[in-house]
């Protein structure tokens, strides 16, 4: 079974109840829930929340694959890890260890169903145990050292490559991860063993953490949704 798991909590310091704040005419969590529901590879979509208000909104989506999981309030605090609610659900749902567990982030509304299907295709065709969504960045990056100095991370500044010859770095988008339920239980982590990545379009890298992000992503949703 392939399970899409979308954790959403009621508390948010940056944007109160941001997971159901409207963006491009729909609550934020609607976009990833729709993507997961429309993905051919997904059998079940789980929205895990501690908020009655979020439950009410999500129940109105009418997605046939969607179910709501009442997450423990302890696993919805500011200090709780995403892994804690993943483990809570897997323990309670009695999943088979071989079930494929898709962790999907509600704050990545530019994720599409075809991205999820493409990512799963790469996952099953590879010999990797887990996979994450990513974008390829072509910027030259520097590490800030404790003394305030800097050193290059991904290139030799004495031999600056041409952009077209530069492979760049892979950066997690946080939008989607796939792993076996048994691996998550064993390692207490969303990623396990041999890891690969699935490249998404660069515009999907935006996340919604600040008010300014909302303006940018809303315009991108108008173009790509």
C-alpha positions, 0 to 999 in steps of 0.5 A: 500500500502507498500512503501519503501522510500530510502532518498539519498542526493548529499552532504556527507562530509565523502565520496563525493557522497557516495550513488553512489560510487561503492561497489562490482561493483555497486553504493551503493544505488543499493543494498538497492534499489534492496532489496526493489524491490525484496521484495514480500511485497513492492509495490513501491520503492521511491528514494528521492534525490536532486542530478541530478547525483544520479537521472541519476544513479538510473534511469539506474537500471531498477527496475520496482517498482522504482520511483524518488522523487525530494526532496527539497534541504532544506531537504537535508542539513547536518542539515536536519533530515531524518524525514523532507524528509519523511514528505515532501514525505508523504505530496506530495504523498497524502498517505493513513494514513493506508499505510505502510511506510518502511524507508530504509537506503542506507548506509546499503547495506547488507539488503536483500529482505528476511529481509524486508519480514521477518520484515514485517511479524513480524510487521503485526503479532504483535500488535506493531505500528512500528518496527525497524531492529536490531542486538543483542549485547552480549558485556558488556557495560559501560556508561561514566559519566560527571566526567570521571567515568564509570558505567555498563549499562547492567550487574552487574560486581559483578555477571558477567554472562556467555555469553550463559546465557546473553541476551545482548542488542538490537541495531538499525542497522538503515537499515529499519523501518516500520510505518503507514504513518499516524503515521509518519505525526502525531508524526513527527517520524519514530517510534510510539506507541508500538515498536518492533524490528526484529533481523537481522544477526550480519553482517548487522550492518555495515554502510558506514560512513568512508573509512575503513567501505567500505573495510569491507562491500565490502568483506561482500557483496562478501560473502552475496550478 
